[in-house]
Amino acid sequence: MRLSEFWRAVSDEFGEGYGRVLVNDLVLSDLGSVTSAEALRQGIPARDVWLALCKSADVPRTRWYGVGLPEPKK
């Protein structure tokens, strides 16, 4: 997952405003008690951060995978 895909997934799942709040404020215990923003700055892969964010925010597992990808070209 690229960083741009991470941000698209956050926006699609949580909305742009609330998504940014979660990324900056929600502490992810699965990643050593850091926020998503801190984890990304530490070099933790975006996919790992996304999965930890989903788990911490109680996103249904059916929406954990395949998000953040651009719409296929027609």
Secondary structure, 3 states (H helix, E strand, C coil): CCHHHHHHHHHHHHCHHHHHHHHHHCEEHHHCCEEHHHHHHCCCCHHHHHHHHHHHCCCCHHHCCCCCCCCCCC
